[in-house]
């Protein structure tokens, strides 16, 4: 699409996208203004990364990003929202909150949307507070079992220390047997824990482990390092208790047994203090390995709502409406396969455009109240009449060696104005002091007699049947003595056979001797009548109606005209709408050559008829013989 066509489409359709934008924008503004105002409160919190060994730093970044995503998803869980609802005192729903990581930082932005600004800020702050509490609970659960085991061992060791202290006093063998049973139980339990921890450690590949699995390896290894020394101590205690429980065979056995009990007591004391130290170490590990959530920017009560925004919504709807209408225009133009401009007619039909005629129906109605008549006779100084003079000039200078005498006027289909063009062309030729005959050869739907207001009782069909002679059917037009008319006559049942007869050729030859120009109005080119008459004529004028004549319908008859040897002179574009830019559509006068000195015609503002401008009109009223470009002015 070239720039001229784009500008033409813009002038033709510019109102539709603007109208669509205005309607859509108004609907958007109305809909937005009726919506409930919504407020948005925002807070920021940071997820601090837990300390880890350098061995796992290679995977730390990806795992940390996953950890932040986990915390953002945690904010929309039902359990957390239920706690928040309980904390703020009103229901909180998942769709009201949205959390997202800020770029690739450790910060997360939490936004809450609510129709109440106070509630929006309360929900945002409560969500972060509950998340912090839940994070601490989650981390405490990870070490709860290990902590409980260490505490139980410390308590058991403390109890055994009390028992041994009693044994030192009583040296009771029964107490020793009970201790042996308890120690055996502890040994079995510790041995099971050692085996289980070693199995868990071996099942995790350090090179493929996630950050959570890496923390678990550290935790398992720490527990294993704590349990193995305890297992060795309990094994030593077991041996000592076995020895204590043996019968006394020597006199110094009591003192030896006392020494063993004291050594056992010392071992239990060591187990007790080791358990206490392990608890402290476990707490330190939990603090170092747990990610920390800290609120860095509390939410404040928003002052202005984020929605609705009527003006922005109206602009958005207007843009959508504009684009939608533009798309419809593009679709309409893309699907429109009609000929619209002279350039298209020239390129598609490969014929020159010899005339541009405006819509004579609207002009005649404005000037004569819709009365029928010949336009070039009724309005001799109109721009449309000047356009016909331009066609006449083109025909007179078409060929000097072989002048055009017999002209066939046809079109591809109906309602394209071929009869109107033929009638006015014959009239303008007669006004040029030429003896002209207008022959209505449309024996199917004749209309020339209606335009002239004359009788159609006799005509060409009577001449072809041999009922009348040429002088008997010729009718003179009283307003133009050089113009003669032969109407179609009564409609025959076989028009194609009559047109194709030899008698028709003889009639044309006889008429050719009597008249300087013969203008023949034929049926549309979709029937054979026009092709038969074109073979007898010196030239064929092809009528095209912009926006009405389809490309396929216009191109199809041309091949038939070439087959019969017809001479296609050119195209006349008829009934051109007033908004077509290629017809000086923006001016209220006709300018044949574009010079201000030739602006002879203008519209009268009172009766809308065309009058002669005394300021710049020539003094005489003679027909101009100067060649002029086909042009027209639109009617107001």
C-alpha positions as CSV (number, residue, x, y, z in Angstrom):
1,X,0.0,0.0,0.0
2,X,1.5,3.3,-1.1
3,X,1.3,6.5,0.9
4,X,-1.4,8.0,-1.4
5,X,-3.7,5.1,-0.8
6,X,-3.0,5.2,2.9
7,X,-3.9,8.9,3.0
8,X,-7.1,8.2,1.0
9,X,-8.1,5.5,3.4
10,X,-7.4,7.7,6.3
11,X,-9.6,10.5,4.9
12,X,-12.4,8.0,4.1
13,X,-12.4,6.1,7.4
14,X,-10.8,8.4,10.0
15,X,-14.1,9.0,11.8
16,X,-14.7,5.3,12.5
17,X,-11.6,4.6,14.8
18,X,-12.2,7.9,16.5
19,X,-15.9,7.0,17.1
20,X,-14.9,3.6,18.3
21,X,-12.3,5.1,20.7
22,X,-14.9,7.6,22.1
23,X,-17.6,4.9,22.6
24,X,-15.2,2.4,24.2
25,X,-13.5,5.1,26.3
26,X,-16.9,6.3,27.6
27,X,-17.9,2.7,28.5
28,X,-14.6,2.2,30.3
29,X,-15.0,5.5,32.2
30,X,-18.6,4.6,33.2
31,X,-17.7,1.1,34.3
32,X,-14.6,2.2,36.2
33,X,-16.3,5.0,38.0
34,X,-18.9,2.6,39.4
35,X,-16.3,0.2,40.9
36,X,-15.6,0.0,44.6
37,X,-12.3,1.8,45.5
38,X,-9.5,-0.6,46.4
39,X,-6.5,0.3,48.5
40,X,-3.1,-1.4,48.5
41,X,-0.6,-1.6,51.4
42,X,2.9,-2.7,50.9
43,X,5.6,-4.1,53.2
44,X,9.1,-5.5,52.7
45,X,10.9,-8.2,54.6
46,X,14.3,-9.9,54.1
47,X,15.1,-13.6,54.2
48,X,18.6,-13.8,55.6
49,X,20.6,-16.8,54.4
50,X,21.7,-19.4,56.9
51,X,25.4,-20.0,57.5
52,X,26.9,-23.0,55.7
53,X,30.2,-24.6,55.0
54,X,32.3,-23.7,52.0
55,X,31.9,-27.2,50.6
56,X,28.3,-26.5,49.7
57,X,28.6,-22.9,48.6
58,X,28.6,-24.0,44.9
59,X,24.9,-24.9,45.2
60,X,23.9,-22.3,47.7
61,X,22.7,-19.6,45.3
62,X,20.1,-21.8,43.5
63,X,19.0,-23.3,46.8
64,X,18.6,-19.9,48.3
65,X,16.4,-18.7,45.5
66,X,14.2,-21.7,46.0
67,X,14.1,-21.0,49.7
68,X,12.8,-17.4,49.0
69,X,10.2,-18.8,46.6
70,X,9.1,-21.2,49.4
71,X,8.6,-18.4,51.8
72,X,6.6,-16.4,49.3
73,X,4.3,-19.4,48.7
74,X,4.0,-20.0,52.4
75,X,2.2,-16.6,52.7
76,X,-0.7,-18.0,50.7
77,X,-1.2,-21.2,52.7
78,X,-4.5,-21.8,54.4
79,X,-3.0,-22.4,57.8
80,X,-1.0,-19.2,57.8
81,X,-4.0,-17.2,56.5
82,X,-6.2,-18.7,59.3
83,X,-3.6,-17.5,61.9
84,X,-3.6,-14.0,60.3
85,X,-7.4,-13.9,60.3
86,X,-7.4,-14.8,64.0
87,X,-4.8,-12.2,64.7
88,X,-6.5,-9.3,62.9
89,X,-10.1,-10.3,63.8
90,X,-11.6,-10.5,60.3
91,X,-11.3,-13.0,57.4
92,X,-8.3,-12.8,55.2
93,X,-8.3,-14.5,51.8
94,X,-5.4,-15.7,49.6
95,X,-6.3,-13.4,46.7
96,X,-5.8,-10.3,48.8
97,X,-2.1,-10.8,49.2
98,X,0.7,-11.0,46.7
99,X,4.4,-11.6,47.5
100,X,7.2,-11.3,45.0
101,X,11.0,-11.3,45.2
102,X,12.6,-7.9,44.4
103,X,14.9,-8.6,41.4
104,X,17.6,-11.1,42.6
105,X,18.0,-9.6,46.1
106,X,17.1,-11.1,49.5
107,X,14.1,-8.8,49.8
108,X,10.5,-9.8,49.3
109,X,7.7,-7.3,48.7
110,X,4.3,-8.2,50.1
111,X,1.3,-6.2,48.9
112,X,-2.2,-6.5,50.2
113,X,-5.3,-5.2,48.4
114,X,-8.5,-4.4,50.3
115,X,-11.3,-1.9,50.1
116,X,-10.5,-0.7,53.6
117,X,-7.1,1.0,53.8
118,X,-6.7,0.3,57.5
119,X,-7.4,-3.4,57.1
120,X,-5.0,-3.5,54.1
121,X,-2.1,-2.3,56.2
122,X,-3.1,-4.5,59.2
123,X,-3.2,-7.6,57.0
124,X,0.2,-6.9,55.5
125,X,1.9,-6.5,58.9
126,X,0.1,-9.5,60.4
127,X,1.2,-11.7,57.5
128,X,4.9,-10.9,58.1
129,X,4.6,-11.3,61.9
130,X,2.9,-14.7,61.5
131,X,5.5,-15.7,58.9
132,X,8.3,-14.9,61.4
133,X,6.6,-16.9,64.1
134,X,6.0,-19.8,61.8
135,X,9.6,-19.8,60.6
136,X,10.8,-20.2,64.2
137,X,8.4,-23.0,64.7
138,X,9.6,-24.8,61.5
139,X,13.2,-24.5,62.5
140,X,12.6,-25.8,66.0
141,X,10.8,-28.9,64.6
142,X,14.0,-29.8,62.7
143,X,16.0,-30.3,65.9
144,X,13.2,-31.3,68.2
145,X,14.0,-35.0,68.2
146,X,17.7,-34.7,68.7
147,X,17.2,-32.2,71.5
148,X,14.8,-34.5,73.2
149,X,17.2,-37.5,73.0
150,X,20.0,-35.5,74.5
151,X,17.8,-34.2,77.3
152,X,16.7,-37.8,78.1
153,X,20.3,-39.0,78.2
154,X,21.2,-36.2,80.6
155,X,18.3,-37.0,82.8
156,X,19.1,-40.7,82.8
157,X,22.7,-40.1,83.5
158,X,21.7,-37.8,86.4
159,X,19.4,-40.5,87.8
160,X,22.2,-43.1,87.5
161,X,24.5,-40.8,89.3
162,X,22.1,-40.7,92.3
163,X,21.8,-44.5,92.2
164,X,25.5,-45.0,92.2
165,X,25.9,-42.6,95.1
166,X,23.4,-44.7,97.0
167,X,25.3,-47.9,96.0
168,X,28.5,-46.4,97.4
169,X,26.7,-46.2,100.7
170,X,24.9,-49.5,100.6
171,X,26.9,-51.6,98.1
172,X,23.7,-53.3,97.1
173,X,24.1,-56.0,94.4
174,X,20.4,-55.7,93.5
175,X,21.0,-52.1,92.5
176,X,24.0,-53.2,90.3
177,X,21.8,-55.6,88.4
178,X,19.2,-53.0,87.7
179,X,22.0,-50.6,86.5
180,X,23.3,-53.3,84.2
181,X,19.9,-53.7,82.6
182,X,19.5,-50.0,82.1
183,X,23.0,-49.6,80.6
184,X,22.4,-52.5,78.3
185,X,19.2,-50.8,77.1
186,X,21.1,-47.5,76.5
187,X,23.8,-49.4,74.6
188,X,21.2,-51.0,72.3
189,X,19.4,-47.8,71.8
190,X,22.6,-45.8,71.0
191,X,23.9,-48.6,68.7
192,X,20.6,-48.4,66.7
193,X,20.9,-44.6,66.4
194,X,24.5,-44.9,65.2
195,X,23.5,-47.4,62.5
196,X,20.5,-45.3,61.4
197,X,22.5,-42.1,61.2
198,X,25.3,-43.8,59.2
199,X,22.7,-45.2,56.8
200,X,21.1,-41.7,56.3
201,X,24.5,-40.1,55.7
202,X,25.5,-42.6,53.1
203,X,22.2,-42.2,51.2
204,X,22.8,-38.5,50.5
205,X,25.3,-37.6,47.7
206,X,27.2,-34.4,48.9
207,X,27.8,-33.3,45.3
208,X,24.1,-33.4,44.3
209,X,22.6,-32.4,47.7
210,X,20.4,-29.4,48.0
211,X,20.9,-26.8,50.8
212,X,18.3,-28.6,52.9
213,X,20.0,-31.9,52.4
214,X,23.3,-30.4,53.2
215,X,22.0,-29.1,56.5
216,X,20.6,-32.6,57.2
217,X,24.1,-34.1,56.6
218,X,25.6,-31.7,59.0
219,X,22.9,-32.5,61.6
220,X,23.3,-36.2,61.2
221,X,27.1,-36.0,61.4
222,X,26.8,-33.8,64.5
223,X,24.4,-36.3,66.2
224,X,26.7,-39.2,65.2
225,X,29.7,-37.4,66.8
226,X,27.7,-36.9,69.9
227,X,26.4,-40.5,70.2
228,X,29.6,-42.4,69.5
229,X,31.5,-41.1,72.6
230,X,28.4,-41.8,74.7
231,X,28.2,-45.3,73.3
232,X,31.9,-45.9,74.3
233,X,31.2,-44.5,77.8
234,X,28.1,-46.8,78.3
235,X,30.2,-49.7,77.1
236,X,32.8,-49.0,79.7
237,X,30.1,-48.6,82.4
238,X,28.7,-51.9,81.4
239,X,32.0,-53.6,81.9
240,X,32.5,-51.9,85.2
241,X,29.0,-53.0,86.4
242,X,29.6,-56.5,85.3
243,X,32.7,-56.6,87.4
244,X,31.0,-55.0,90.4
245,X,28.3,-57.6,90.3
246,X,30.7,-60.6,90.7
247,X,30.9,-62.4,94.1
248,X,33.6,-61.2,96.5
249,X,36.4,-63.9,96.8
250,X,39.0,-61.9,98.6
251,X,39.1,-59.7,101.6
252,X,39.8,-56.5,99.6
253,X,36.9,-57.1,97.3
254,X,34.8,-54.5,99.0
255,X,37.3,-51.8,98.5
256,X,37.8,-52.9,94.9
257,X,34.1,-52.9,94.3
258,X,33.8,-49.5,95.8
259,X,36.5,-48.2,93.4
260,X,34.6,-49.6,90.4
261,X,31.4,-48.0,91.5
262,X,33.2,-44.7,91.8
263,X,34.7,-45.1,88.4
264,X,31.2,-45.9,87.1
265,X,29.8,-42.8,88.8
266,X,32.6,-40.8,87.1
267,X,31.6,-42.2,83.7
268,X,27.9,-41.2,84.3
269,X,29.0,-37.7,85.3
270,X,31.0,-37.5,82.1
271,X,27.8,-38.7,80.1
272,X,25.7,-36.1,81.9
273,X,28.1,-33.2,81.1
274,X,28.6,-34.4,77.5
275,X,24.8,-34.4,77.0
276,X,24.5,-30.9,78.4
277,X,27.4,-29.7,76.1
278,X,25.7,-31.4,73.1
279,X,22.5,-29.5,73.9
280,X,24.3,-26.2,73.8
281,X,26.1,-27.1,70.6
282,X,22.7,-28.2,69.0
283,X,21.1,-24.9,69.9
284,X,24.1,-23.0,68.4
285,X,23.8,-25.1,65.2
286,X,20.1,-24.4,65.0
287,X,20.7,-20.7,65.2
288,X,23.4,-20.7,62.5
289,X,21.7,-23.0,60.1
290,X,18.2,-21.5,60.2
291,X,17.2,-18.7,57.7
292,X,16.0,-15.6,59.4
293,X,13.0,-13.5,58.4
294,X,13.1,-9.8,59.3
295,X,10.6,-7.1,58.5
296,X,12.5,-4.1,57.3
297,X,9.7,-1.8,56.2
298,X,6.3,-2.1,57.9
299,X,3.1,-1.3,55.9
300,X,1.5,2.0,56.4
301,X,-2.1,3.0,55.8
302,X,-2.5,4.0,52.1
303,X,-3.9,7.5,51.4
304,X,-5.1,7.0,47.8
305,X,-6.9,4.0,46.2
306,X,-5.1,2.1,43.4
307,X,-8.4,1.5,41.6
308,X,-10.6,2.4,40.0
309,X,-8.8,4.9,37.8
310,X,-11.5,6.2,35.4
311,X,-9.2,8.2,33.2
312,X,-6.6,5.5,32.7
313,X,-9.3,2.9,32.2
314,X,-11.0,5.2,29.6
315,X,-7.7,5.7,27.8
316,X,-7.1,1.9,27.8
317,X,-10.6,1.2,26.5
318,X,-10.3,4.0,24.0
319,X,-7.1,2.5,22.6
320,X,-8.7,-0.9,22.3
321,X,-11.7,0.5,20.6
322,X,-9.5,2.5,18.2
323,X,-7.4,-0.6,17.3
324,X,-10.6,-2.7,17.0
325,X,-12.2,-0.3,14.5
326,X,-8.9,0.0,12.7
327,X,-8.8,-3.8,12.4
328,X,-12.4,-3.8,11.0
329,X,-11.4,-1.1,8.5
330,X,-8.4,-3.2,7.4
331,X,-10.6,-6.3,7.1
332,X,-13.3,-4.4,5.1
333,X,-10.7,-2.9,2.7
334,X,-8.9,-6.3,2.4
335,X,-12.1,-8.1,1.5
336,X,-13.3,-5.3,-0.8
337,X,-12.5,-6.5,-4.3
338,X,-14.0,-3.5,-6.1
339,X,-12.2,-0.9,-8.2
340,X,-12.0,2.3,-6.2
341,X,-9.4,4.6,-7.8
342,X,-8.3,5.6,-11.4
343,X,-4.9,4.1,-10.7
344,X,-6.5,0.8,-9.8
345,X,-8.7,0.8,-12.9
346,X,-5.6,1.5,-15.0
347,X,-3.5,-1.2,-13.4
348,X,-6.2,-3.9,-13.2
349,X,-7.9,-3.4,-16.6
350,X,-4.8,-2.2,-18.4
351,X,-6.9,0.6,-20.0
352,X,-6.5,4.4,-19.7
353,X,-9.0,6.4,-17.7
354,X,-10.5,9.0,-20.1
355,X,-13.2,10.4,-17.8
356,X,-14.1,11.0,-14.2
357,X,-17.8,11.7,-13.6
358,X,-19.4,12.5,-10.3
359,X,-22.7,11.2,-9.0
360,X,-25.2,13.0,-11.3
361,X,-28.2,11.8,-9.4
362,X,-27.5,13.7,-6.3
363,X,-26.5,16.8,-8.3
364,X,-29.7,16.7,-10.3
365,X,-31.8,16.4,-7.2
366,X,-30.2,19.4,-5.6
367,X,-30.6,21.6,-8.6
368,X,-33.9,20.4,-10.1
369,X,-35.8,18.8,-7.3
370,X,-35.1,15.3,-8.7
371,X,-36.8,15.9,-12.2
372,X,-35.5,13.8,-15.0
373,X,-33.5,15.2,-17.8
374,X,-30.1,15.3,-19.6
375,X,-27.5,16.7,-17.1
376,X,-25.2,18.4,-19.6
377,X,-28.2,20.2,-21.1
378,X,-29.9,21.2,-17.9
379,X,-26.7,22.3,-16.2
380,X,-24.3,23.4,-19.0
381,X,-21.9,25.1,-16.6
382,X,-21.6,22.4,-14.0
383,X,-18.3,20.7,-13.3
384,X,-19.8,17.4,-14.4
385,X,-20.6,18.9,-17.8
386,X,-17.0,20.1,-18.0
387,X,-15.9,16.6,-17.3
388,X,-18.0,15.4,-20.3
389,X,-16.4,18.0,-22.5
390,X,-13.0,16.6,-21.4
391,X,-14.2,13.2,-22.6
392,X,-15.4,14.7,-25.9
393,X,-12.0,16.3,-26.4
394,X,-10.2,13.0,-25.8
395,X,-12.4,11.2,-28.3
396,X,-11.9,13.9,-31.0
397,X,-8.1,13.6,-30.7
398,X,-8.1,9.9,-30.2
399,X,-7.0,9.1,-33.7
400,X,-6.4,11.6,-36.5
401,X,-6.1,8.9,-39.3
402,X,-9.2,7.0,-38.3
403,X,-11.7,9.1,-36.4
404,X,-14.1,7.5,-34.0
405,X,-17.6,7.5,-35.5
406,X,-19.4,4.6,-33.9
407,X,-19.1,4.4,-30.1
408,X,-20.4,1.6,-27.9
409,X,-21.0,2.4,-24.2
410,X,-21.2,-0.6,-22.0
411,X,-20.3,-1.8,-18.5
412,X,-19.7,-5.1,-16.7
413,X,-23.0,-5.0,-14.8
414,X,-26.1,-3.1,-14.0
415,X,-26.5,0.1,-12.0
416,X,-23.1,1.4,-13.1
417,X,-24.6,4.3,-15.2
418,X,-23.8,3.3,-18.7
419,X,-27.1,4.7,-20.1
420,X,-26.6,8.0,-18.3
421,X,-23.0,8.2,-19.7
422,X,-24.1,7.4,-23.2
423,X,-27.0,9.9,-23.1
424,X,-24.9,12.8,-21.8
425,X,-21.9,11.9,-24.0
426,X,-24.2,12.1,-27.1
427,X,-25.6,15.4,-25.9
428,X,-22.2,16.9,-25.3
429,X,-21.0,15.7,-28.8
430,X,-24.1,17.3,-30.3
431,X,-23.4,20.6,-28.5
432,X,-20.0,20.6,-30.3
433,X,-21.7,21.2,-33.6
434,X,-21.7,17.5,-34.5
435,X,-24.6,15.6,-36.0
436,X,-25.1,12.8,-33.4
437,X,-27.3,9.8,-33.2
438,X,-28.0,8.1,-29.8
439,X,-29.1,4.5,-30.4
440,X,-30.7,2.5,-27.6
441,X,-29.5,-1.1,-28.5
442,X,-30.5,-2.4,-25.0
443,X,-33.3,-4.6,-26.1
444,X,-33.6,-6.1,-22.6
445,X,-33.9,-3.2,-20.2
446,X,-34.0,0.1,-22.2
447,X,-34.0,3.4,-20.4
448,X,-33.1,6.2,-22.8
449,X,-36.7,7.1,-23.6
450,X,-37.2,7.7,-19.8
451,X,-34.3,10.1,-19.7
452,X,-35.5,12.1,-22.6
453,X,-39.2,11.7,-21.7
454,X,-40.2,10.5,-25.2
455,X,-42.2,7.6,-26.5
456,X,-40.8,4.1,-26.9
457,X,-43.6,2.6,-29.0
458,X,-41.4,2.3,-32.0
459,X,-37.7,1.9,-32.3
460,X,-34.8,-0.4,-33.2
461,X,-36.7,-3.6,-32.7
462,X,-39.3,-2.5,-35.3
463,X,-36.5,-1.6,-37.7
464,X,-34.8,-5.0,-37.3
465,X,-38.1,-6.7,-37.9
466,X,-38.6,-4.7,-41.1
467,X,-41.8,-3.0,-39.9
468,X,-40.5,0.6,-40.2
469,X,-37.8,2.5,-41.9
470,X,-35.0,4.6,-40.4
471,X,-36.6,8.0,-40.9
472,X,-39.8,6.7,-39.3
473,X,-38.2,5.7,-36.0
474,X,-35.7,8.6,-35.6
475,X,-36.8,11.1,-33.0
476,X,-35.4,14.6,-32.6
477,X,-34.7,16.3,-29.3
478,X,-36.2,19.7,-29.2
479,X,-33.6,21.3,-26.9
480,X,-30.7,20.2,-29.1
481,X,-31.3,20.1,-32.8
482,X,-28.0,18.2,-33.6
483,X,-29.1,15.2,-31.5
484,X,-31.3,12.4,-32.9
485,X,-32.5,9.5,-30.8
486,X,-33.6,6.0,-31.8
487,X,-35.2,4.2,-28.9
488,X,-35.3,0.4,-28.4
489,X,-38.9,-0.1,-29.3
490,X,-41.0,-3.0,-28.1
491,X,-38.9,-5.7,-26.4
492,X,-38.4,-8.8,-28.6
493,X,-38.2,-12.3,-27.3
494,X,-34.8,-12.9,-29.1
495,X,-32.7,-9.8,-28.7
496,X,-29.3,-11.6,-29.2
497,X,-30.4,-13.1,-32.5
498,X,-31.6,-9.7,-33.8
499,X,-28.4,-7.9,-32.8
500,X,-26.3,-10.7,-34.4
501,X,-28.3,-10.5,-37.7
502,X,-26.9,-9.1,-40.9
503,X,-29.7,-6.6,-40.9
504,X,-28.2,-5.0,-37.8
505,X,-24.9,-4.5,-39.7
506,X,-26.7,-2.9,-42.6
507,X,-28.6,-0.6,-40.3
508,X,-25.3,0.5,-38.7
509,X,-23.8,1.1,-42.1
510,X,-26.8,3.2,-43.3
511,X,-26.7,5.3,-40.0
512,X,-23.0,5.8,-40.4
513,X,-23.6,7.6,-43.7
514,X,-26.1,10.0,-42.1
515,X,-24.4,11.0,-38.8
516,X,-20.9,12.1,-37.7
517,X,-21.2,10.3,-34.4
518,X,-23.3,7.3,-33.4
519,X,-23.4,6.5,-29.6
520,X,-24.8,3.1,-28.9
521,X,-26.1,2.1,-25.5
522,X,-25.9,-1.6,-25.0
523,X,-26.8,-4.1,-22.3
524,X,-24.1,-4.9,-19.7
525,X,-21.1,-6.9,-21.0
526,X,-22.3,-10.0,-19.2
527,X,-24.6,-10.7,-22.2
528,X,-23.4,-11.2,-25.8
529,X,-25.4,-8.2,-27.2
530,X,-22.6,-5.7,-26.2
531,X,-19.9,-7.9,-27.7
532,X,-21.7,-8.3,-31.0
533,X,-22.2,-4.5,-31.2
534,X,-18.6,-3.8,-30.1
535,X,-17.4,-5.7,-33.2
536,X,-19.3,-3.3,-35.4
537,X,-18.1,-0.1,-33.6
538,X,-15.0,2.0,-33.9
539,X,-14.5,2.1,-30.2
540,X,-15.8,0.8,-26.9
541,X,-16.1,3.0,-23.8
542,X,-16.1,0.9,-20.6
543,X,-18.0,2.2,-17.6
544,X,-16.8,1.5,-14.1
545,X,-18.4,2.6,-10.9
546,X,-15.9,3.1,-8.0
547,X,-16.7,0.9,-5.0
548,X,-19.4,-1.0,-7.0
549,X,-17.7,-2.7,-9.9
550,X,-15.8,-5.8,-8.8
551,X,-12.4,-6.7,-10.2
552,X,-13.4,-10.1,-11.5
553,X,-16.6,-8.9,-13.1
554,X,-14.8,-6.0,-14.8
555,X,-11.9,-8.1,-16.1
556,X,-14.0,-11.0,-17.4
557,X,-15.7,-9.2,-20.4
558,X,-12.5,-7.7,-21.6
559,X,-11.3,-11.1,-22.9
560,X,-14.4,-11.4,-24.9
561,X,-14.1,-7.9,-26.4
562,X,-10.5,-8.8,-27.4
563,X,-11.7,-12.1,-29.0
564,X,-14.2,-10.3,-31.2
565,X,-11.6,-7.6,-32.1
566,X,-13.3,-4.7,-30.3
567,X,-11.3,-1.5,-29.9
568,X,-11.4,-0.6,-26.2
569,X,-10.8,3.1,-26.0
570,X,-10.7,3.5,-22.2
571,X,-12.5,3.6,-18.9
572,X,-15.0,6.2,-17.6
573,X,-15.4,6.1,-13.9
574,X,-19.0,7.1,-13.1
575,X,-21.0,8.0,-10.0
576,X,-17.9,8.9,-8.0
577,X,-18.8,9.7,-4.3
578,X,-18.1,13.2,-3.1
579,X,-15.5,12.0,-0.5
580,X,-13.0,10.7,-3.1
581,X,-9.8,12.8,-2.8
582,X,-8.8,12.2,-6.4
583,X,-11.8,14.4,-7.5
584,X,-10.8,17.7,-5.9
585,X,-13.3,16.7,-3.2
586,X,-12.1,19.4,-0.8
587,X,-13.0,22.3,-3.1
588,X,-16.3,24.0,-3.8
589,X,-15.4,24.8,-7.4
590,X,-14.2,23.1,-10.5
591,X,-10.7,23.9,-11.6
592,X,-9.8,22.1,-14.9
593,X,-6.2,23.0,-14.9
594,X,-5.7,24.0,-11.3
595,X,-5.4,27.8,-12.0
596,X,-7.2,30.3,-10.0
597,X,-8.2,32.3,-13.1
598,X,-10.3,29.4,-14.3
599,X,-12.4,29.0,-11.2
600,X,-15.6,29.8,-13.2
601,X,-18.1,27.8,-11.2
602,X,-19.3,27.8,-7.6
603,X,-22.3,26.6,-5.6
604,X,-25.0,29.0,-4.5
605,X,-25.7,28.8,-0.8
606,X,-29.4,29.5,-1.1
607,X,-30.8,27.0,-3.6
608,X,-27.8,24.7,-3.8
609,X,-27.8,25.0,-7.6
610,X,-24.8,25.7,-9.8
611,X,-24.7,29.3,-11.1
612,X,-22.3,31.3,-13.2
613,X,-19.8,33.5,-11.3
614,X,-19.9,37.0,-12.8
615,X,-16.6,37.9,-11.2
616,X,-14.4,35.5,-13.1
617,X,-16.6,33.9,-15.9
618,X,-15.7,34.5,-19.5
619,X,-17.9,36.9,-21.4
620,X,-19.2,34.6,-24.0
621,X,-21.1,31.3,-23.5
622,X,-19.5,29.4,-26.3
623,X,-18.4,25.8,-26.0
624,X,-14.8,25.5,-25.0
625,X,-12.6,23.7,-27.5
626,X,-9.5,23.6,-25.4
627,X,-8.5,20.2,-24.1
628,X,-9.0,19.8,-20.4
629,X,-8.4,17.1,-17.8
630,X,-11.3,15.0,-16.7
631,X,-12.4,16.4,-13.4
632,X,-15.4,17.0,-11.2
633,X,-16.4,18.8,-8.1
634,X,-18.4,17.2,-5.3
635,X,-21.8,18.6,-4.5
636,X,-22.3,20.1,-1.1
